[in-house]
Amino acid sequence: MGDVNQQLGQIRGRIDQALSAVEGDKSASPVLTAVVREFSVKAEKASRTAAAGAERDAVVELEQAGDSAKAAAEADTGAGEASRKAVLDAHLAICKLKASL
């Protein structure tokens, strides 16, 4: 699990991209925006948790936030395709990391 911190950093980049996409999407709902913001906050926390040696806990918690973001993106019929794809890509990235643990 030595490269978990590095992978979390890459995933955090994807989450930041998703947040930028959603925040820039005038059609995205406030709920989607709030959930993706929380996903971003959890990514920051996950980095600290993993750095403290609890990599698995960090990944599991971040995946749960990703699950919420994915559900919100799929439910938001007003969100643009680019926003939806960015959120789904970020979710998939954390799922892949969890599966590799």
Secondary structure as UniProt FT lines:
FT   TURN            2..3
FT   HELIX           4..23
FT   TURN            26..27
FT   HELIX           30..51
FT   TURN            52..53
FT   HELIX           55..75
FT   TURN            77..78
FT   HELIX           81..100
//
